[in-house]
Each structure stands twice: as C-alpha cells, then as structure tokens.
Amino acid sequence: MTRRRELELHRHSLSEIREIMNSMKTLAYMETRKLSRFIDAQQAVVANIKTVAGDVISFYPEILPPAASTPSVCLLLGSERGFCGDFNQGVLQHLDTCLQDLADAEPMLLLIGHKLQALCEGDTRVVGSIDGASAAEEVPQLLGKLIDELVLLQNRYGPVAVYCIHQNSKAEPVMEKLLPPFEDLADETSRFSTPPVMNLDAHEVLAELSEHYLFAMLHGILYGSLMAENFARVKHLEGAIRHLDEKSTELTRQCNAMRQEEIIEEIEVLLLNSGDRQNA
C-alpha cells in the first residue's frame, strides 16, 4: 500500500509539472505569433533604408568610408531564460565557425542574455554583457542599453567593425555585419538617370541613413532572435511534456498492477478466513 501511494504522489507531482510546462509552452507560442508581426515590419524598414542608400551611393560612391583595419566587436545574442535546448550553444558554435572569416582573429565579445553569459564565464575576449529580453515589449529598452555599450566601446577603442551572431527568425545561426554599413552597396548600379535631390550634403545623408539603418537592423535582429528562442522553447518543452506523459503512463500502469495485486491479496485473505470459519 505504501509503495502504491508513493507512486501515486509521484504521478500527481508529474501532472502538476506538466501543467506548468504546458503553460510555458503556450506562452512561448503566443510570443512567436506576436513577434512575427514586428519582424515583417522591421524587414520592410531595413529594405527601404538600403534602397535609399543604394540610390545615393550609386551617384556618390566616394561617400563610403575607405576600407580600414579596425578592431572588431562581435555581439553574441543568446537567451535570457532557459528551457530552449541548445540555443546558446548554437550561437557559440557559429562564432567558432565565423572566426576564420573575420579579419580580426580575436574580436571583442559583447554578450546579450543571462544564459549565454553563464556559458562564457572566464572568456578573456568578453568586454561587456547585457541582460536580454524575455518579451517583445522589452526589446526597445534592451536596444537602448546595447547602443550605450557600443558608444562606450567606440569611445574606448575608436572606430570598430561591429558584427552580430544570432539565431534568425528561422532558427538558423547567422552572422551579419552592422558597422560600417552599406559596404555591399559599393558597386550599386543606379536605377535612375539623374541624382536624387537632397537638402543635405551626401556625407550627411549617409550618416543619417547609417544611424537609422543600425537601429532598424538591431530591432529586427533582436526580434528575430527572440522569436527563434521561443521556437526553441516550444520544441524543447514539447519534448519534455512528451517524456512526462510517457513517465506518467508507466506510473499509472505500475499503480494499477499494484492495486490488482492488493485486491488479489484481499480476496485470498477473505477466502482463507471463510475456510477457517467453516472448519471451526
């Protein structure tokens, strides 16, 4: 009896854990639906900025800064919370893969996300860390902190090349170059026969576009990474819930088997007592 009650208590505990995990999975799924709307909007903004920049650069290619050897900073975008499988390990593995493509073999690392920071303790390349976002509403505040960190690094080391390694909205690890921007537009062919009409100098226009581009790119990256994190969380929790269901089913089978044994023992005792009375 005692053993069966222990199994029933264990099964009840697993049921409570399953309810909590299922709620977490539902919240993560709802977050992905919300983030998908933000990501579409940000991608459209980035595309429009690049189109305008391409139009300007195609007529004034000299406004692009000359290629120069500068220190590199890698933003590593991990997760703030757990239950997302190997999400953070995937970011670090992609860093190792991308290092061979960087001119600076030992870039400075700026970490975003508490769980990623825990994996990088003792890494001498880390120059700063920021707590990540747990929901879409926290992204603007995180972006402000990230910009402040980048400004501090530029004040300390001068102009830096900024890369970002993150999981995109399709849950694929990627590396994107953020600064200097628009390098891929150096050979852009003009779509028009006459240059754009501007009230500012072309260099000033490029500077303004660069600022808007950086904010829009970082917005999109942060939203995309958070979406990938929640996709990973949904997948990870689905596996955990499936395991709990299998364990609960096994415990139910064991409890039923023990109950059957107890019933048989009770019947045997009744039959034995009945025989004893008849003999008496």
C-alpha positions in Angstrom: 0.0 0.0 0.0 2.8 2.4 0.9 4.6 1.8 -2.3 1.5 2.4 -4.4 0.8 5.7 -2.6 4.3 6.8 -3.2 3.9 6.2 -6.9 0.5 8.0 -7.0 2.1 11.0 -5.2 4.9 11.0 -7.8 2.4 10.8 -10.6 0.5 13.7 -9.2 3.7 15.7 -9.0 4.5 14.9 -12.6 1.0 16.1 -13.5 1.5 19.4 -11.8 4.9 19.9 -13.5 3.3 19.0 -16.9 0.6 21.7 -16.4 3.3 24.3 -15.7 5.4 23.3 -18.7 2.3 23.3 -20.9 1.5 26.8 -19.8 5.1 27.9 -20.5 4.9 26.3 -24.0 1.6 28.1 -24.7 3.1 31.5 -23.7 6.2 30.9 -25.8 4.0 30.0 -28.8 1.9 33.2 -28.3 5.1 35.2 -28.2 6.2 33.9 -31.6 2.9 34.9 -33.1 3.3 38.4 -31.7 6.9 38.7 -32.8 6.1 37.7 -36.4 4.3 40.9 -36.9 7.2 43.0 -35.6 9.7 41.2 -37.8 7.8 41.7 -41.0 7.6 45.4 -40.3 11.3 45.7 -39.4 12.4 43.8 -42.5 10.4 46.3 -44.7 12.1 49.3 -42.9 15.6 47.8 -43.5 14.8 47.1 -47.1 13.6 50.7 -47.7 16.6 52.2 -46.0 19.0 50.1 -48.1 17.2 51.1 -51.2 17.5 54.8 -50.5 21.2 54.3 -49.5 21.8 52.5 -52.7 20.3 55.3 -54.7 22.6 57.8 -53.0 25.7 55.7 -53.2 25.2 54.9 -56.8 25.7 58.6 -57.7 28.2 59.4 -54.9 30.3 56.3 -54.3 33.0 58.5 -52.7 30.9 59.0 -49.6 31.6 55.4 -48.5 34.5 55.3 -46.0 37.6 53.6 -47.3 38.3 50.1 -46.1 40.5 50.2 -43.0 41.8 47.8 -40.4 39.8 48.4 -37.2 39.2 46.4 -34.0 36.2 44.0 -34.3 33.3 43.6 -31.9 31.0 40.6 -32.0 27.6 40.9 -30.5 26.6 37.4 -29.4 22.9 37.3 -28.9 21.8 34.5 -26.6 18.8 33.9 -24.4 17.7 35.5 -21.1 15.8 32.5 -19.9 16.2 28.7 -20.1 14.2 25.8 -21.5 15.3 26.5 -25.0 17.6 23.5 -25.7 21.0 24.2 -27.3 20.0 27.7 -28.4 23.0 29.4 -26.8 25.4 26.6 -27.7 24.4 27.1 -31.3 25.4 30.8 -31.1 28.9 29.9 -29.7 29.5 27.2 -32.2 28.7 29.6 -35.1 31.2 32.1 -33.6 33.9 29.5 -33.9 32.9 28.8 -37.5 32.9 32.5 -38.4 36.2 33.5 -36.8 38.1 32.3 -39.8 36.2 34.7 -42.0 36.9 37.8 -39.8 39.9 40.0 -40.5 40.4 40.3 -36.7 41.0 36.7 -35.4 40.4 37.8 -31.8 37.4 40.0 -31.8 36.0 41.6 -28.6 32.8 39.9 -27.5 29.7 41.7 -26.2 27.2 39.2 -24.7 23.5 39.6 -24.6 21.4 37.2 -22.5 21.9 35.8 -19.0 22.1 32.1 -20.1 24.8 32.9 -22.7 26.8 34.8 -20.2 26.9 31.8 -17.9 28.5 29.7 -20.7 31.2 32.3 -21.3 32.5 32.8 -17.8 36.3 33.3 -17.8 36.5 34.1 -21.6 39.0 37.0 -21.8 37.5 38.2 -25.0 34.4 39.4 -23.3 34.3 43.2 -22.9 30.7 43.6 -21.7 27.4 41.9 -21.1 23.7 42.9 -21.1 20.7 41.1 -19.8 18.5 40.1 -22.7 14.8 40.5 -23.4 12.2 38.0 -22.3 9.3 39.5 -24.3 8.8 41.8 -27.3 7.9 44.7 -25.0 11.4 44.6 -23.5 13.3 44.9 -26.9 13.3 48.8 -27.1 14.8 49.0 -23.6 17.4 46.4 -24.5 18.2 48.3 -27.7 18.9 51.4 -25.7 21.4 49.6 -23.4 23.1 48.0 -26.4 23.6 51.3 -28.2 25.1 52.7 -25.0 27.5 49.8 -24.8 28.6 50.3 -28.4 29.1 54.0 -27.8 31.4 53.2 -24.8 33.4 50.8 -26.9 33.9 53.3 -29.7 34.9 55.9 -27.2 37.5 53.5 -25.7 38.8 51.9 -28.9 37.9 54.3 -31.6 36.0 53.2 -34.8 35.2 49.5 -34.6 33.8 46.9 -37.0 30.6 45.5 -35.5 29.3 42.0 -36.3 26.3 40.2 -34.8 26.0 36.5 -34.4 22.5 35.4 -33.6 19.7 32.9 -34.4 17.4 34.4 -37.1 13.6 34.1 -37.1 14.1 30.8 -39.0 16.1 29.4 -36.0 19.3 29.4 -38.1 22.6 30.8 -36.7 23.9 33.7 -38.9 26.5 36.5 -38.7 25.7 39.9 -40.0 27.9 43.0 -40.3 26.4 46.1 -38.8 29.2 48.7 -38.9 30.4 50.1 -41.2 27.1 49.8 -43.1 26.3 49.6 -46.8 29.7 48.1 -47.8 27.8 45.7 -50.1 26.4 48.7 -52.0 29.8 50.0 -53.2 29.2 48.7 -56.7 25.5 49.6 -56.8 24.1 50.5 -60.2 21.9 53.5 -60.4 18.2 52.9 -61.1 17.8 56.5 -62.3 19.4 58.7 -64.8 19.6 61.8 -62.5 20.9 62.0 -58.9 18.5 62.3 -56.1 17.6 65.8 -54.9 18.9 66.3 -51.4 18.9 69.3 -49.0 21.9 67.9 -47.2 25.4 67.1 -48.2 25.8 63.5 -49.4 28.0 62.6 -46.5 25.5 63.9 -44.0 22.7 62.0 -45.8 24.8 58.8 -45.5 25.4 59.4 -41.8 21.7 59.9 -41.1 20.9 56.8 -43.1 23.6 54.8 -41.3 22.0 55.7 -37.9 18.5 54.7 -39.0 19.9 51.5 -40.6 21.7 50.5 -37.4 18.6 51.0 -35.3 16.4 49.2 -37.7 18.8 46.3 -38.2 19.2 45.8 -34.4 15.5 46.0 -33.9 15.0 43.2 -36.5 17.8 41.1 -35.1 16.6 41.3 -31.5 13.0 40.4 -32.6 14.2 37.6 -34.8 16.5 36.1 -32.1 13.7 36.3 -29.5 11.3 34.6 -31.9 13.9 31.8 -32.6 14.4 31.5 -28.8 10.7 30.9 -28.3 10.5 28.5 -31.2 13.3 26.5 -29.5 11.5 26.8 -26.1 8.3 25.4 -27.7 10.2 22.5 -29.2 12.1 21.8 -26.0 9.0 21.9 -23.8 7.1 19.7 -26.2 9.8 17.0 -25.8 9.8 17.4 -22.0 6.0 17.2 -21.9 6.0 14.1 -24.1 8.6 12.5 -21.7 6.4 13.4 -18.7 3.3 11.8 -20.4 5.3 8.6 -21.0 6.5 8.5 -17.4 3.0 9.2 -16.1 1.6 6.4 -18.2 4.2 4.0 -16.9 3.4 5.1 -13.3 -0.3 4.6 -13.9 0.4 1.0 -15.2 2.5 0.3 -12.1 -0.2 1.6 -9.8 -2.9 -0.4 -11.5 -0.7 -3.6 -11.3 -0.1 -3.0 -7.6 -3.8 -2.3 -7.0 -4.6 -5.6 -8.7 -2.1 -7.4 -6.5 -3.7 -5.8 -3.4 -7.2 -6.9 -4.5 -6.0 -10.4 -5.1 -4.3 -10.5 -1.6 -7.5 -9.2 0.0 -9.6 -11.9 -1.8 -7.2 -14.6 -0.7 -7.4 -13.3 2.9 -11.2 -13.4 2.7 -11.2 -16.9 1.3 -8.8 -18.1 3.9 -10.8 -16.6 6.7 -14.0 -18.1 5.3 -12.4 -21.5 5.2 -11.2 -21.2 8.7 -14.7 -20.4 10.0 -16.2 -23.4 8.1 -13.6 -25.7 9.6 -14.4 -24.4 13.0 
